[in-house]
Amino acid sequence: MAVTPDIESREPQLRHERAALLVVDMQHDFMPGGALAVPRADELFPMLNHYIAEFENGRALVCFSRDWHPPDHCSFRTAGGRWPVHCVAGTAGAELVHQVRVPKDAIIVSKGTERAREAYSAFEGTGLAHLLRQRGIAELWIAGVATEYCVRATVLDALQAGFDVTVLVDAVRAVEGSPGDGARALEEMLAAGAKAHSWARPRRSARRAAVILPASTDERPG
Ligand SMILES: [Zn+2]
C-alpha cells in the first residue's frame, strides 16, 4: 500500500536566502549502540555532511535540534514514560555526533528540556519558528532521526507554522518498532503538504551516489 513519493532526484534548488536545513536529533544516544538507538542512523553521516555543505556553500542557515532532557524526564521509563533514559542534558549521549559537521554559525535548539513536558518536535517550546521567521526563512529542508517520531513531528509542526517543507528522504532513518512505521510516517508528511527530495541519483557525483545508493532507498521491506 506504500505510496511512491514524488521524489525529485536532483540537487536542491535552493533559494538560499530564504532556506534553512534542519537536522533533527543526530545525537549519540540515537545512534546504533546508543541508549535509544535508531537502526542504521549512522549511515546518514555522509549524506548529512553533503547536505550541510550544500547549504553552507549557498550561505543558507543550518540548524540542529537535540533532545536535551533533565535526568527525571517524563518520557523515561524510570519516570513512568515510554523510553529508556536518553539524551540527558550535558551527558556524552546527548552530544551531537561528531561525524556530522556543525558549521560555526549553525543554530542548535534544545527540546524536551522541561521535566513534565515531552517534545518530539523541534518547534515545541523552542521558539524556533519565531527565530526562523526573524531571519526571513520560508523554506525548511528536514533530515535526521527518527522518521516516525521527531522528524515526523517536526515536519508537521513546520507545515502548521506555514513553512514550505521538504523532507530529505535519503537522510532520515526510522526506528521501525512496527514494520512500515517509517514509510507510513513519510506518507503522512507528504499528505500534509511536505515535499520529498532525494540526492540518491545526483547528476554531479555519480561515483559517490553509487556508494550511497544501496543505503538510501526507503523502500526496503519491513
Ligand atoms: Zn527524548
Residues whose N, C-alpha, C, O or C-beta is under 5 A from the ligand:
A	BS01	ZN	D67 G112
